[in-house]
Amino acid sequence: MNGLFDEMAQLVARKIGLHIPDEAQERFMRDLREHAARRGHADLEDYLEFLAGTQAAGEWEEFARAFTSRETFFFRDHGQFDLLRLRLLPELMARNDRTLRLWSAGCASGEEAYSLAMLVDMLLPERSGWNILILGTDIDSEAIARARHGHYGKWSFRMVPPELRQRYFNAESGNRSEAQSAAGNQHVLDERIRSMVTFRVSNLVSEAFPAPWTELHDMDLILCRNVFIYFDRQAVSEVASKFAATLREGGYLLTAHTELIGYPVRELEPRLFAEGVAYRKHAAPCPAPIAPLFVPMQPAPLAAPAQPHGQSPFEKAVAHADRGEFDLAEQACREALAADPLAAAPYFLLAQLAEVREDFGRAKECLNKAIYLDPCFVAAYLELAVLYERAEDVRRAGTLRRAALDIVRSMPCDAVIAQYGVTAGELKPWLEQWA
């Protein structure tokens, strides 16, 4: 089975970028057999031969639909949408010549793309004379068809304030089947917002872009969230590089919080905001970032690099983390804590390493220890806030950010927040929006 799995894994990575972890091999092969049988193939060898052939273009869409999650909802990740509303979209609207080009890549059934349209409508209610493109793409044609339809059930609204639902959606009327009622398809998006968004099918791995003959060029903003988690390393690097080339200078790429860890893209610089990180395409001239190239939830230098000889265990941990040697970094952190059990910084780095592994419970535990050992550890409060926001505990996230703001306000303006490389005076304005 290993040979067949390896052959299948290589093929799906090449065609759609899908990564199958070794630990998921048995489950994947079991599900694959069931899927192949449903698709009318006698065995896996027959299905593999079909997939590798020239007639399988439509089958890859079906394959992606079967082996990836399509779950989404409006305004998913309030922190990032607050960042868009308060910072990024106003910046893009101010600097462009009445042009705005936004792309939701991997939009599933359209909630994210329509959320962008609603933000644009809030920020720019009078759009006469503007050239605006809001594009939603996905590999799944059925999801794109649902997006164009613009009908959504209650589950899509679980993070939407009632006033927004009332403003942009109408209750569905007319005869509805029992199945529709059970599904809760009760709201229809206002045609004014629906007409702002263009949808089409796209395979991010196989499609060539930027492409001036399509919409995929000169983007101001690309949202691609919870897509890279399915890709293998090569696909992540290649698609991220294509995104960078598709952005215009000064444009932004937003991903889910940990998706580009360990994948530096030369043309993009991470910019730290209180709500998270955004990747900005280098502009000419490039304004100074509000923070150094440190990405929250990514191990990064917490001090100036030391020479190899005479490094402390914690300095070694940071160096290992910078090189992506996460197991060695964790081991060095434990050595640092053995030498100094009351040190908070190793726990902060351990939390980041846990986040890389998506062990968010362990990350919370380490951040809480860091705060216990150093009650003024601003970065630990902010990282913990992100984790609670990920768990949709917005109230707790807000409490942590306000605690961080109180600490920052008590510090001298020129005091450096070491983990972010900014001063308290520089960080305070970004935190005050949460007050």
C-alpha positions in Angstrom: 0.0 0.0 0.0 2.9 2.4 0.7 3.8 2.4 -3.0 0.3 3.2 -4.1 -0.1 5.8 -1.4 3.2 7.5 -2.4 2.1 7.5 -6.1 -1.3 9.0 -5.2 0.2 11.5 -2.8 2.6 12.8 -5.4 -0.1 13.0 -8.0 -2.6 15.0 -5.9 0.2 17.3 -4.7 1.1 18.0 -8.3 -2.4 18.5 -9.6 -4.1 20.4 -6.7 -1.4 20.9 -4.1 -3.1 18.7 -1.6 -0.8 17.4 1.2 -1.5 14.0 2.8 0.4 13.7 6.1 2.0 10.3 6.8 -0.1 9.9 9.9 -3.3 10.3 7.8 -2.2 7.7 5.3 -4.5 4.9 6.5 -7.6 7.1 6.8 -6.9 8.7 3.5 -6.6 5.4 1.6 -9.7 4.1 3.3 -11.7 7.2 2.3 -10.1 7.1 -1.1 -11.3 3.5 -1.8 -14.9 4.5 -0.9 -14.7 7.6 -3.0 -13.3 5.7 -6.0 -16.1 3.1 -5.7 -18.7 5.9 -5.6 -17.1 7.3 -8.8 -17.5 4.0 -10.5 -14.0 2.6 -10.4 -13.2 -1.0 -9.8 -10.2 -0.4 -7.6 -7.6 2.2 -6.6 -5.2 1.3 -9.4 -8.0 2.0 -11.9 -8.9 5.3 -10.3 -5.2 6.4 -10.1 -4.8 5.6 -13.8 -7.9 7.7 -14.6 -6.7 10.6 -12.5 -3.3 10.6 -14.2 -4.9 10.8 -17.6 -6.0 13.6 -19.8 -9.8 13.2 -19.2 -9.7 13.9 -15.5 -9.9 17.7 -15.3 -13.4 17.7 -13.9 -12.6 14.8 -11.6 -10.0 16.8 -9.7 -12.7 19.3 -8.7 -14.7 16.4 -7.3 -11.6 15.1 -5.6 -10.9 18.4 -3.9 -14.5 18.6 -2.8 -14.3 15.2 -1.2 -11.0 15.7 0.6 -11.1 19.3 1.9 -13.4 21.2 4.2 -15.7 23.8 2.7 -16.8 25.2 6.0 -17.0 29.0 6.2 -19.2 31.9 7.4 -19.6 35.6 7.1 -16.9 37.8 8.7 -14.9 34.7 9.8 -12.1 36.0 12.1 -13.4 39.3 13.4 -9.8 40.4 14.1 -8.8 40.3 10.5 -12.0 41.9 9.3 -11.5 44.7 11.8 -8.0 45.1 10.4 -9.4 45.4 6.9 -12.1 47.8 8.0 -10.0 50.0 10.2 -6.6 50.0 8.5 -6.0 48.2 5.3 -9.0 49.1 3.1 -8.9 52.8 4.1 -5.2 52.8 3.3 -5.8 51.2 -0.1 -8.7 53.5 -0.9 -6.7 56.5 0.0 -3.6 55.7 -2.1 -5.2 54.4 -5.3 -6.6 56.4 -8.1 -10.2 55.5 -7.4 -9.4 51.8 -8.2 -9.8 48.9 -5.8 -9.1 45.3 -6.7 -9.9 42.6 -4.1 -9.6 38.8 -4.5 -11.0 36.1 -2.2 -9.0 33.0 -3.2 -10.6 29.8 -2.1 -13.9 31.5 -1.3 -15.9 28.3 -1.0 -19.6 29.3 -1.1 -18.9 33.0 -1.2 -19.3 34.3 2.4 -15.8 35.8 2.5 -16.0 37.6 -0.8 -19.4 39.0 0.1 -18.1 40.1 3.5 -15.5 42.1 1.6 -18.3 43.6 -0.5 -20.2 44.6 2.6 -17.0 46.3 4.1 -16.5 48.2 0.8 -20.2 49.3 1.0 -19.8 50.5 4.6 -16.6 52.4 3.8 -17.5 53.7 0.4 -21.3 54.0 0.1 -20.9 56.5 -2.8 -18.9 54.7 -5.4 -19.6 56.7 -8.5 -16.4 57.1 -10.6 -14.7 54.1 -8.8 -13.4 51.1 -10.7 -13.9 48.3 -8.2 -13.4 44.5 -8.7 -14.2 42.0 -6.0 -13.4 38.5 -7.2 -14.2 35.2 -5.5 -12.6 32.0 -6.9 -12.6 28.4 -5.8 -11.8 25.0 -7.3 -15.3 23.7 -6.6 -17.8 24.7 -9.3 -20.8 23.7 -7.0 -19.6 26.0 -4.3 -19.2 28.8 -6.9 -22.8 28.2 -8.1 -24.0 28.5 -4.5 -22.1 31.7 -4.1 -23.7 33.2 -7.2 -27.1 32.2 -5.9 -26.6 34.2 -2.7 -28.9 32.2 -0.4 -27.6 31.4 3.0 -28.7 29.6 6.1 -28.4 30.4 9.8 -25.1 28.7 10.2 -23.4 31.2 7.9 -24.5 34.1 10.2 -23.1 32.9 13.5 -20.6 35.7 13.7 -22.8 38.4 12.1 -24.3 41.2 14.2 -28.1 41.3 13.8 -28.0 44.9 12.4 -25.7 43.7 9.5 -28.1 40.8 8.7 -31.0 43.2 8.6 -29.1 45.7 6.4 -27.8 43.3 3.8 -30.2 40.3 3.8 -33.8 39.6 3.1 -35.9 36.8 4.5 -36.5 34.2 1.9 -40.1 34.1 0.8 -42.3 31.7 -1.3 -42.7 28.0 -1.1 -39.8 26.1 0.5 -39.3 22.4 0.6 -39.0 20.5 3.8 -35.3 19.9 3.1 -34.8 23.6 2.6 -36.5 24.4 5.8 -34.4 21.9 7.7 -31.3 23.3 6.2 -32.3 26.8 7.4 -31.9 28.5 4.0 -33.7 31.6 5.2 -31.8 34.6 4.0 -31.1 36.1 0.5 -28.3 38.5 0.0 -29.3 41.9 -1.2 -28.9 42.2 -5.0 -26.9 45.4 -4.6 -24.2 43.5 -2.7 -24.4 40.4 -4.8 -23.8 42.4 -8.0 -20.5 43.8 -6.6 -18.8 40.3 -6.6 -17.6 38.3 -9.6 -17.2 34.6 -9.1 -15.4 31.9 -11.2 -13.8 28.5 -10.8 -10.0 28.5 -10.4 -7.3 26.0 -9.4 -4.7 28.0 -7.6 -2.0 25.4 -8.2 -2.4 24.7 -11.9 -3.7 28.1 -13.1 -1.1 30.5 -14.3 -1.3 34.0 -12.8 -0.8 36.9 -12.8 -2.5 36.9 -16.1 -3.4 40.3 -17.7 -5.9 38.6 -20.0 -8.0 37.6 -16.9 -8.9 39.4 -13.7 -5.9 38.0 -12.0 -3.5 40.9 -12.0 -2.7 44.1 -10.1 -4.6 43.2 -7.0 -4.7 45.5 -4.0 -5.7 42.7 -1.6 -5.7 39.0 -1.7 -7.4 36.9 1.0 -6.4 33.3 1.0 -7.3 31.8 4.4 -7.5 28.2 5.5 -6.4 27.1 2.0 -2.6 26.7 2.5 -3.2 24.2 5.3 -4.2 21.6 2.7 -1.1 22.2 0.5 2.3 20.5 0.4 5.4 22.7 0.9 6.1 23.1 -2.8 2.5 24.2 -3.5 2.5 26.7 -0.6 5.7 28.3 -1.9 4.6 28.4 -5.5 1.1 29.8 -4.8 2.4 32.4 -2.3 4.9 33.5 -4.9 2.2 33.8 -7.6 0.1 35.8 -5.1 3.0 38.2 -4.6 3.5 38.7 -8.3 -0.3 39.3 -8.7 -0.3 42.1 -6.1 0.4 45.6 -7.1 3.1 47.5 -5.1 1.8 48.2 -1.6 -0.9 45.6 -1.9 -1.6 43.0 0.9 -1.9 39.3 1.3 -3.9 38.0 4.3 -3.8 34.3 5.2 -5.0 32.5 8.3 -2.7 33.2 11.2 -0.1 30.4 10.9 -0.3 29.4 7.3 2.9 31.1 5.9 5.1 30.1 8.8 8.4 28.9 7.4 7.6 30.2 3.9 9.3 33.5 3.4 8.3 35.2 0.1 11.0 37.7 -1.0 8.6 40.2 -2.4 6.4 40.4 0.8 7.1 41.9 4.2 5.1 41.0 7.2 3.5 44.0 9.0 2.3 43.6 12.6 -1.0 45.0 13.7 -2.8 44.4 16.9 -5.3 42.2 15.0 -2.7 40.0 13.4 -0.2 40.1 10.6 -0.6 41.2 6.9 1.9 40.6 4.2 2.7 43.7 2.2 4.3 43.8 -1.3 7.3 46.0 -1.3 6.6 49.4 -2.6 9.0 51.9 -4.0 9.8 53.7 -1.9 8.9 51.3 0.9 7.6 53.0 4.0 9.0 51.8 7.3 6.9 49.0 8.7 5.1 49.6 11.9 7.0 46.5 13.2 10.0 44.5 12.2 9.7 41.3 10.2 8.3 39.4 13.1 5.2 37.4 12.5 3.0 36.6 15.5 2.8 32.9 16.2 6.1 32.4 14.3 9.4 31.8 16.1 11.5 34.9 15.4 14.6 36.6 16.9 13.9 37.9 20.3 17.4 39.3 20.7 20.3 40.2 18.4 21.8 37.1 16.9 24.7 35.8 19.0 27.9 34.2 17.8 27.7 30.4 17.8 30.3 30.1 20.5 29.0 31.1 24.0 25.3 31.1 23.1 22.9 30.6 26.0 20.4 27.8 25.7 17.6 30.4 24.9 19.7 32.0 22.2 20.3 28.6 20.7 16.5 28.0 20.8 15.9 31.2 18.9 18.5 30.4 16.3 17.0 26.9 15.8 13.5 28.4 15.5 14.8 30.9 12.9 16.1 28.0 10.8 12.9 26.0 11.1 14.5 23.4 13.4 11.5 23.3 15.7 12.3 20.1 17.6 15.8 21.4 18.4 14.3 24.8 19.4 12.0 23.1 21.8 14.8 21.1 23.3 16.9 24.2 23.8 13.9 26.0 25.4 13.7 23.2 28.0 17.5 23.5 28.6 16.9 27.2 29.2 14.1 26.6 31.7 16.2 24.0 33.5 18.9 26.6 33.9 16.4 29.4 34.9 12.9 28.0 35.8 11.5 31.5 36.3 12.4 32.8 32.8 9.3 33.8 30.9 10.8 34.1 27.4 11.3 30.4 26.8 7.6 29.8 27.5 6.7 32.4 25.0 8.8 30.7 22.3 7.4 27.3 23.4 3.9 28.7 22.8 4.9 29.8 19.3 6.3 26.3 18.6 3.1 24.8 19.8 1.1 27.0 17.5 3.2 25.9 14.6 2.1 22.3 15.4 -1.5 23.6 15.8 -1.4 22.5 19.5 -3.4 25.5 20.6 -4.2 24.2 24.0 -0.5 23.8 24.8 0.2 27.2 23.4 -2.3 28.8 25.7 -0.8 26.9 28.7 2.7 28.2 27.8 1.5 31.8 27.3 -0.3 31.7 30.7 2.9 30.6 32.3 4.8 33.4 30.6 2.3 35.9 32.0 2.4 34.4 35.4 6.2 34.7 35.5 6.2 38.2 33.9 2.8 40.0 34.5 4.0 42.8 32.1 4.8 40.5 29.2 2.8 42.4 26.5 3.4 40.1 23.6 2.2 37.1 25.6 -1.1 38.9 26.3 -1.5 39.7 22.6 -0.7 36.2 21.4 -3.1 34.7 23.9 -5.8 37.1 22.7 -5.4 35.8 19.2 -5.8 32.2 20.4 -9.0 33.1 22.2 -10.3 34.9 19.2 -9.5 31.8 17.1 -11.7 29.9 19.6 -14.4 32.5 19.1 -14.1 33.8 22.7 -14.2 37.4 21.6 -14.9 38.7 25.1 -11.8 37.0 26.6 -9.7 38.2 23.6 -10.8 41.8 24.3 -10.0 41.5 28.0 -6.5 40.4 27.2 -5.9 43.2 24.6 -7.1 45.8 27.1 -4.7 44.3 29.7 -1.9 44.7 27.2 -2.9 48.3 26.5 -2.9 49.1 30.2 0.6 47.8 30.5 1.8 49.7 27.4 0.3 52.9 28.7 2.2 52.5 31.9 5.5 52.1 30.1 7.8 54.9 28.9 7.2 55.7 25.3 10.7 54.7 24.3 10.5 51.3 26.1 11.0 48.5 23.6 8.6 45.6 23.3 11.4 43.1 22.5 9.3 40.4 20.8 7.9 42.9 18.3 10.9 45.3 18.0 8.6 48.3 18.5 8.4 50.9 21.3 5.5 51.2 23.6 4.7 54.6 22.0 4.5 52.9 18.6 2.4 50.0 19.7 -0.1 52.0 21.8 -2.1 53.5 18.9 -2.7 50.1 17.4 -4.0 48.8 20.7 -6.2 51.7 21.6 -8.7 50.8 18.9 -9.6 47.8 21.2 -10.2 50.0 24.2 
